[in-house]
Amino acid sequence: MTKLGVSSRSAAEAADSGLVEQWRSVQDAYLRTSNAIERELESKFDIGFSEFEILDLLAEYSPENCRMKDLALTSPLTQSALSRIVDRLEKAGMVERAACADDRRAMLVALTPLGRSVHAEAAVTQRAVLKECLGA
């Protein structure tokens, strides 16, 4: 193999190695941060990371109801995982679902007063953990 071929491959391998290193750094920061948030939310509010994320997204829609379809578009969760989380939040009294008057196929979901209260307190905790873990 020519010197050019070897150096091209070495440069490509170095670039790939740098990408892998960058990916692992991002992944490490995400996992450390999400685990820290999970621990704090579980201990203080008896909700998990994913439940909080759904409450947080719904708070952005408040006071309007959010279509489940729109929530699915803004959430990284699968449709089935999202439905299970909304089910748990509904059973806990933090969200309520209703049929959409304009589209009978659509379901609306909104925070209840309890959900707004839990979200407001949990958001303070989540933001504090973000600042601590991400140095913001």
N, C-alpha and C positions, 0 to 999 in steps of 0.2 A: 504494500500500500504506500502511496506517496505521502510525503510529509504533509501536503495540503489536506489529504483525506484524514489523516490522523488528527491534525489540529482542528479540523472542522468538527470531527466527531467529539473531540475533547471539549471544544467550546459548547457544543450542543449538550453534552453530558453535564457540564458545569452549569449551564442555564437550567436544565431539568432539575439538577440537584438543588439549585437556588429556589426554584418554584416549589419543590417538595418541602424544603425547609420553611419557606414562607407559609405554605398551607398548614404545616404542623404547628407553626407559631399561632396562626389564626385559630386553629382547632383547639389548641391548648388554652388560649385566652377564653374562648367560648365555653369550653367545658368547666374550667375553674370558676368562671363567673356564673354560669347557669347553676352549677352545683351549690355555690355559696348562696345564691338567691333562693334556690329550692329549700335549703336548710333553714334559712331565716323565715321564709313564708310558712313553711310547715310548722315550725315551732311557735310562731307568733299568731298565725291566722288559720292554721289547719287547711291551707290550700297549697297546691303545688305550683310549680313554675308554669305549666301549660294553662292551668286554671286562671292564674293571674294574667297571663298574656291575653286570654280571651276577655277577661274583665277589663283590661287596659284598652283593648281594641273597641269594646262596646262603649267605654267611657268617652271615646272620641266621637261616637255617634250621638251621645246623649244630648238633649233629651229625646231625640227621635229614635224610633225603632229601627233596627237594622235587619235587612233581609239576610237569612242564613247564607244565601248564595253570595252576597257581598262580603260577608264575614269570611267565607271560605276563600275568596279571592285575596283577602288581605292577610290571612293566616297561613303560616307554613305547614299547617297540619293537613292530613288527608281528610276527606269529607267524613269518613266513618269515625276517625279520631275526634274530629271537631264535634260531631253529633254526640259522642259519648261524654265529652267534657261539658257540653251544654246541658246534657241530661243530668250530670252530677251537680252542676251549678243550679239547675232548676230545682232539684230535690233539696238542695241546701237553702233554697229560698233567695238566692242571689240574682237569678235572672228569671224572666217569664217569657213564654212563647205564646204567640197568637197567630191565627190565620190572617193573611193579608186580605183586606177588603177589595183591593184592586185586582188581585191575582190569586185565585183560590188555591193554586198549586204552590204558592210561596208561603214560607213561614217567616214570621218576624220574631226577633229576639231583642230584649231590652233589659237593662239593669233594673232591679227592684231597689227600693230605698236601702235595704240591707246590703245589696250588692254595691251600691254607690258608696256606702259607708265603709265596707270592707276594702273596696278598691282604694278609696282615698287614704286610708291608713296604711295599707300594704304598699301603695305606690311610694310613700315616703321611705319605707324600708327598702324597697327594690332600688330606688334611686341612690340611696346611701351605699348599698352594696355595689352598684355600678361604679360610683365614684371611687370607692375603696379598691375595687379590683382593676379598674381601667385607668385609674390615676387621673380622672377628669376633674 
